[in-house]
Amino acid sequence: MRDVTYAPIIATAKLGFRLLGQRFQLTGTEHVPRTGGALLAVNHVSYLDFIYGGLAAHPSRRLVRFMAKREIFDHRIGGPVMRSMHHIEVDRDEGEASLRTAVRYLADGEVVGIFPEATISRAMELKEFKTGAVRIAAEAGVPVVPVILWGTQRLLTKDHPRDFSRGTTIAVSVGEPLHPTGADPVAETAELHAVMSDLLDRTIAAYPAEEQPPGSWWLPRRLGGGAPTLAEAAELDAAERAARAARRAGRHPA
């Protein structure tokens, strides 16, 4: 796969990281294979996760092709950039097409990134997973590599102003690969969720305490933070979907 823009974009991102004085905690990156197809399953807490998620594969010198929602590809600037990096457009109304593209990429030996939650978690906890990750990996015959990001939500996420203050720590934790067979996608998805939940807890525990004091809005409620519970976040998500549907209906009257 020919890449012209990916390397310059990575270089630009690294410059941005340095200018912001960001510190990185990378653990388990040896679990990303250096050759062959692999599917990275990444939690989703920030609009920037597809940028920082790629760091999981950087020590292995791999480029990640992320599955991202169609709206990003519709943007007049973001769309051409995403296509130039061979990311995969996901149309939620035509999901099977993106799944087939992901399987083809993996069969060709690429590393593909997927967000099993599909949308950002306001709770900073793992939401319910879609079964797409294990189904794609099983069909392509590749491992699923769990990846947890933490700290990215402090920069840019839902319901909070952006904050690019200097010195933020970004944690990227990579777990041991799983090898789904596709025999029971629901059970295998539950296993992936459990593994990533444990990895999330360990990542939060290892994060600098001085950067996430009790009551921090980006910390899960059960850990003493101010984030919504999963139930409260689900209500906010439902309200957001309803508002979005109303705006679409207003633009396209019957």
Secondary structure by P-SEA (a helix, b strand, c coil): cccccaaaaaaaaaaaaaaaccccccccccccccccbbbbbbbbcccaaaaaaacccccccccccccccccccccccaaaaaaaabbbbbcccaaaaaaaaaaaaaaabbbbbbccccccccccccccccaaaaaaaaaacbbbbbbbbcccccccccccccccccbbbbbbbbccbbbbccccaaaaaaaaaaaaaaaaaaaaaacccccccccccccccccccccccaaaaaaaaaaaaaaaaaaaaaaccc
